[in-house]
Amino acid sequence: MKKIFMLLLLFLTMCLAGCAKGVITLDISRMGAADIDCKLVAVPILTKGLDSFRRDFTEDGYTVNTVNDGEMKSYLAHNH
């Protein structure tokens, strides 16, 4: 039973690999100011997850922009 579960889990992981990716960049200047950029790119199937990403970052004071990356939908959140 454990082998079947592990095989199913491995198959599911391989199918979902590449469906979403995220990059977080933190730039700190010598004066102590910080710029934070968070970019999340996902396939159109995961649109609901991207909408919650946008809502959460907007509530936290980030500026969120929509960026199209081919067929994939993405958001770029920026805060200074």
CYANA upper distance limits for C-alpha pairs under 8 A (distance plus 0.5 A):
  1 MET  CA      5 PHE  CA      6.78
  2 LYS  CA      6 MET  CA      6.58
  3 LYS  CA      7 LEU  CA      6.54
  4 ILE  CA      8 LEU  CA      6.59
  5 PHE  CA      9 LEU  CA      6.57
  6 MET  CA     10 LEU  CA      6.53
  7 LEU  CA     11 PHE  CA      6.63
  8 LEU  CA     12 LEU  CA      6.63
  9 LEU  CA     13 THR  CA      6.62
 10 LEU  CA     14 MET  CA      6.73
 11 PHE  CA     15 CYS  CA      6.74
 12 LEU  CA     16 LEU  CA      6.74
 13 THR  CA     17 ALA  CA      6.51
 19 CYS  CA     42 ALA  CA      6.10
 19 CYS  CA     43 VAL  CA      6.08
 20 ALA  CA     40 LEU  CA      7.73
 20 ALA  CA     41 VAL  CA      6.03
 20 ALA  CA     42 ALA  CA      4.61
 20 ALA  CA     43 VAL  CA      7.07
 21 LYS  CA     40 LEU  CA      6.37
 21 LYS  CA     41 VAL  CA      5.87
 21 LYS  CA     42 ALA  CA      7.00
 22 GLY  CA     38 CYS  CA      7.73
 22 GLY  CA     39 LYS  CA      6.00
 22 GLY  CA     40 LEU  CA      4.83
 22 GLY  CA     41 VAL  CA      6.73
 23 VAL  CA     37 ASP  CA      8.47
 23 VAL  CA     38 CYS  CA      6.29
 23 VAL  CA     39 LYS  CA      5.69
 23 VAL  CA     40 LEU  CA      7.09
 24 ILE  CA     36 ILE  CA      7.80
 24 ILE  CA     37 ASP  CA      6.22
 24 ILE  CA     38 CYS  CA      4.96
 24 ILE  CA     39 LYS  CA      6.94
 25 THR  CA     35 ASP  CA      8.48
 25 THR  CA     36 ILE  CA      6.28
 25 THR  CA     37 ASP  CA      5.59
 25 THR  CA     38 CYS  CA      6.93
 26 LEU  CA     34 ALA  CA      7.36
 26 LEU  CA     35 ASP  CA      6.31
 26 LEU  CA     36 ILE  CA      5.20
 26 LEU  CA     37 ASP  CA      7.07
 27 ASP  CA     34 ALA  CA      6.03
 27 ASP  CA     35 ASP  CA      5.62
 27 ASP  CA     36 ILE  CA      7.03
 28 ILE  CA     32 GLY  CA      6.70
 28 ILE  CA     33 ALA  CA      6.23
 28 ILE  CA     34 ALA  CA      4.90
 28 ILE  CA     35 ASP  CA      7.04
 29 SER  CA     33 ALA  CA      5.91
 29 SER  CA     34 ALA  CA      6.88
 33 ALA  CA     80 HIS  CA      7.87
 34 ALA  CA     80 HIS  CA      6.30
 35 ASP  CA     78 HIS  CA      7.73
 35 ASP  CA     79 ASN  CA      6.31
 35 ASP  CA     80 HIS  CA      5.01
 36 ILE  CA     77 ALA  CA      8.45
 36 ILE  CA     78 HIS  CA      6.16
 36 ILE  CA     79 ASN  CA      5.74
 36 ILE  CA     80 HIS  CA      6.90
 37 ASP  CA     76 LEU  CA      7.36
 37 ASP  CA     77 ALA  CA      6.12
 37 ASP  CA     78 HIS  CA      5.12
 37 ASP  CA     79 ASN  CA      7.22
 38 CYS  CA     76 LEU  CA      6.20
 38 CYS  CA     77 ALA  CA      5.54
 38 CYS  CA     78 HIS  CA      7.07
 39 LYS  CA     74 SER  CA      7.50
 39 LYS  CA     75 TYR  CA      6.24
 39 LYS  CA     76 LEU  CA      4.94
 39 LYS  CA     77 ALA  CA      6.84
 40 LEU  CA     50 LEU  CA      8.14
 40 LEU  CA     74 SER  CA      5.92
 40 LEU  CA     75 TYR  CA      6.07
 40 LEU  CA     76 LEU  CA      7.21
 41 VAL  CA     69 ASP  CA      8.23
 41 VAL  CA     72 MET  CA      6.95
 41 VAL  CA     73 LYS  CA      6.31
 41 VAL  CA     74 SER  CA      4.68
 41 VAL  CA     75 TYR  CA      7.26
 42 ALA  CA     46 LEU  CA      6.79
 42 ALA  CA     47 THR  CA      8.04
 42 ALA  CA     50 LEU  CA      8.10
 42 ALA  CA     72 MET  CA      6.02
 42 ALA  CA     73 LYS  CA      6.14
 42 ALA  CA     74 SER  CA      6.72
 43 VAL  CA     47 THR  CA      7.92
 43 VAL  CA     71 GLU  CA      7.59
 43 VAL  CA     72 MET  CA      5.22
 43 VAL  CA     73 LYS  CA      6.74
 44 PRO  CA     71 GLU  CA      7.97
 44 PRO  CA     72 MET  CA      6.63
 44 PRO  CA     73 LYS  CA      6.77
 46 LEU  CA     50 LEU  CA      7.24
 47 THR  CA     51 ASP  CA      6.80
 47 THR  CA     73 LYS  CA      8.23
 48 LYS  CA     52 SER  CA      7.00
 49 GLY  CA     53 PHE  CA      6.81
 50 LEU  CA     54 ARG  CA      6.74
 50 LEU  CA     74 SER  CA      7.95
 50 LEU  CA     75 TYR  CA      7.92
 51 ASP  CA     55 ARG  CA      6.72
 52 SER  CA     56 ASP  CA      6.50
 53 PHE  CA     57 PHE  CA      6.70
 54 ARG  CA     58 THR  CA      6.54
 54 ARG  CA     64 VAL  CA      7.02
 54 ARG  CA     75 TYR  CA      7.59
 54 ARG  CA     77 ALA  CA      8.33
 55 ARG  CA     59 GLU  CA      6.70
 56 ASP  CA     60 ASP  CA      6.91
 57 PHE  CA     61 GLY  CA      7.02
 57 PHE  CA     62 TYR  CA      5.92
 57 PHE  CA     63 THR  CA      8.26
 57 PHE  CA     64 VAL  CA      7.73
 57 PHE  CA     77 ALA  CA      7.36
 58 THR  CA     62 TYR  CA      5.65
 58 THR  CA     63 THR  CA      6.98
 58 THR  CA     64 VAL  CA      7.08
 61 GLY  CA     79 ASN  CA      7.74
 62 TYR  CA     77 ALA  CA      6.31
 62 TYR  CA     78 HIS  CA      5.90
 62 TYR  CA     79 ASN  CA      5.44
 63 THR  CA     77 ALA  CA      5.99
 63 THR  CA     78 HIS  CA      5.67
 63 THR  CA     79 ASN  CA      6.87
 64 VAL  CA     75 TYR  CA      7.02
 64 VAL  CA     76 LEU  CA      6.07
 64 VAL  CA     77 ALA  CA      4.81
 64 VAL  CA     78 HIS  CA      6.94
 65 ASN  CA     75 TYR  CA      6.14
 65 ASN  CA     76 LEU  CA      5.74
 65 ASN  CA     77 ALA  CA      6.97
 66 THR  CA     73 LYS  CA      8.21
 66 THR  CA     74 SER  CA      6.51
 66 THR  CA     75 TYR  CA      5.14
 66 THR  CA     76 LEU  CA      6.92
 67 VAL  CA     73 LYS  CA      7.16
 67 VAL  CA     74 SER  CA      5.66
 67 VAL  CA     75 TYR  CA      6.14
 67 VAL  CA     76 LEU  CA      7.40
 68 ASN  CA     72 MET  CA      6.88
 68 ASN  CA     73 LYS  CA      5.70
 68 ASN  CA     74 SER  CA      6.46
 69 ASP  CA     73 LYS  CA      6.67
 69 ASP  CA     74 SER  CA      7.37
